[in-house]
């Protein structure tokens, strides 16, 4: 089975305390790390890591550890998890608080710390299964690529990017992945004559912490409006050209 889901799970006791301190407004550990995990996963896909479709990296600060330290898998259920030690978990939470991960000034230290944890875990699991994916050899290349692009990537969905019938505008649909973004869909409406982007809109609230591979199922132009249908959720979002938008005074 190919690995499809890679994510972090926070310490339940510490999360509860932080939620209460923040008046129940909390950006979870899963949310702050989701885009980084998705970036690395999409660099590796398709990959059969350990016969499981899901790998969860668990932080353990104050809660009692569920199972043994390190790697555990239940292949017959398609799930696996990795229990981080208390020191690493505490450092992860400290950096999360410091980084203000979704502000304009993203913390490279937090980003790199999370990425190194992910790659260390993946390498260890790969070695347990004979190193068939050569993750130890690929580790530095993946981390370097992530640093070079600022842990952000755009994947143009060619199939769903369409010209308007009069060929004056083209809608470009992107799946965007990265730190502070998560995994989200963006639409750019482009003037074909000038190649200028006249409208650029996210179709999800950021950070969006759901995998969006295959989520878009249909797109179409309707006059000055471009419609994007998500089959997974059975809804349609619309992006309109500027002449259709209300100008606020």
N, C-alpha and C positions, 0 to 999 in steps of 0.2 A: 504494500500500500504506500502511495506517495504521501509525503508530508504536506498537509494543506494549511494547518493552523499552528502558528508559533506565537506564544504570548507569555506575559508575566502575570502572576497572581500575587496580590499584596498580602501583608500580614493582617489578619482580620481584627486582632485586638488593637494594633497601632492605628489601623485605618479608622476604627470606631472613635478612638481618642482624637485623631486629627479632624474627623468630621464634626465632632462636638465643638472643638476649639474654633473651627471655621464657620460656626453657625450653620452647619450642614451644607456648606458649599465646599466641595472637595474635588480636586482633579486627581483621580486615582492613579496608582502606579501603573495599572494596565494602560490608561489613557496616555500618560506621559511617555511610555515606552513603545506604544503600539506601532507608530510610524517607523521607528528604528528597526523593530523586529520584522516588519513587513518589507522594508528595504532589503535586509539581508536574505529573507526567505525568497523574495523574487529574484535575487541574484543567483540563488542555488536551484530554483525550480527548473525542471522536475527533479525531485530527489527522493529516493527511498532511503531514509535514514536508519530506521529500525523496525520497519514493518507497520508503523503506527501513523495514522493521519493527523494526530494532534500531539504537540509537545508543549507543556506548561512549565515555566521556570518560576518556582515558588520562593518568595521572600519570607524569612523566618526571623523576626526580631523579638517579639514578646509572646507570640502564640506557641503552643506545643506543636512540634514538628509532626506532620502527618506522614508516618513511615520513616524510612531510614534516610540519613544524609546522602546527597548525591542522586544518582540516576535510578529510576524505577520504571518499568514498563509492564503493561498488560496488553500484549499483542492481540489476544482474542477479542478485546474490547476496542482496539484501535487507539488506545491512549497511552501516554507516557508523561512523566514529570521529573523534574530535577529540583531537589531541595537545596537551596543555597545555605551556607553556614551563616551563623549569627553576625559575624564581623562584616562579611560582604553585604548582607542584607541591611545592616545598620548604615553602612557607607552609602548604599544605594538610596536609602531614604534621606540621608543628610544632603546628598547632592541634589536630590529631587526638590527639596525645600529651597536650597540655595539657587538652583538654576532658573527658577521661574520659567519653566520650560516652554510656555506658550507666549511669553512676552516677545518683544521685538529683538531683544538681545539674548539669543539662545545661548545656553551654556555648552561650549564645546567639551568641557570636562565631563559633564553629565552624559552627553551623547557618546563620547568615546568610552566611558566607563561601562555603559549599557552594552554597547557593541562588543566590547572585549568580553564581557560576561557571556553574551550569546555565543560568540565564536568559540570560547573556551568550552562551553557546555556541548556545543555541536561536535567539536573535535574529539572530546572525551567519549561521547556516545558513538561517534564513527569508529574510533579505535576499538571500542568494545565489540563492534561488529566487523572487525577485520580491516578497517580503514578503506573500505571499497570506494568511498566517495572522494578520497584524497583531500579531506578538509584541512588537515594539518598543513599540507603544501599550499592550499588555496587561501588560507586564512589571511595572510598579510595583503595579498592582492585585493581581496574583498574590502578589507578595512581601509586600504589606501584609496580605493575607488570611492568609498563612502565619504572620506575626508575631502577628496578633490571636488566632489559635486555638492558638498554641504549637506549630505544625507537627504537629498531630494532628487526625485526622478519623475519624468513625464513620459507616459506611454500613449502615443497617438492611436486612437481606435479608428483605423482606416475604414473599416466596414460601416461605421456609424457616422462618419464625417461626410457631409453631403453638400453639393452645390444647390443653390436655389434654382428653380426652373429657368429664370431669366439670366442665370450665370453671373449676376452682379455681386452676389455674396456667397461665401462658403462658411458652413458651420464646421468647426474642428472640435472633436470630442476627445478629451484627454482623461486617462486614469492617472492621477497624481499620487505619489507615495513619498512620505518623508516625515522627519521630525517636526512636530507642530501641525502637520497636515493629517497624518494618519493614512487613510486610504480613501480618496475622494474623487469625484468626477467634476471636471471643469469644462465649460463650453466657451470657445472663442468664436465670435462672428466676425468674419474678415471681409473687407472690401476687396474684391478681386482685382479692381483696376489699380488701386494704390498699394495693396497688400497690407493696409493698416488694420489693426484690430479695433473694431468700433464698439464691441461689447465683450466683456470677459466676466463670466459668472460662475461661482461655485454652486453646485446643485446639492451640496451637503453642508451642514454646520461643521466647522473645524474646531478641534480635531475630530475626524470621523473614524470611529474605531470598529468598523466592520469591513471585512474583505470585500472588495468590489469587482473582483475578477468574474466576468460573465454576468454582472448585474444588469448592464444595459442590454435590452433585447430588441428595441426598435426605435428609430428616429425618423422624423419627417418634417418638411417645411409646410407651413400653412400661411401663405401670404408673407407677412413680416415677422412671423413667429416660428421658432424652431422648437419642436417637441421631442423630448427624450423620455422614453418609457422604460421603467425598471420592472422587469418580469418578476424578480424575486419578491418585490413588495407590491406589485400590481398598482403602480401609480405613475403619473406622467408629470414631468416638470417642463415649463416653458421659458424660453429665453427669447426676448423680443428686441428687434432693432430699435435704435434711439427714437425714431419718428413715432413709435408706438408708445413711448414712455411718457408719463406725466412729469413735467418739470416743476419741481417744488420751488416756491419763492422763498 
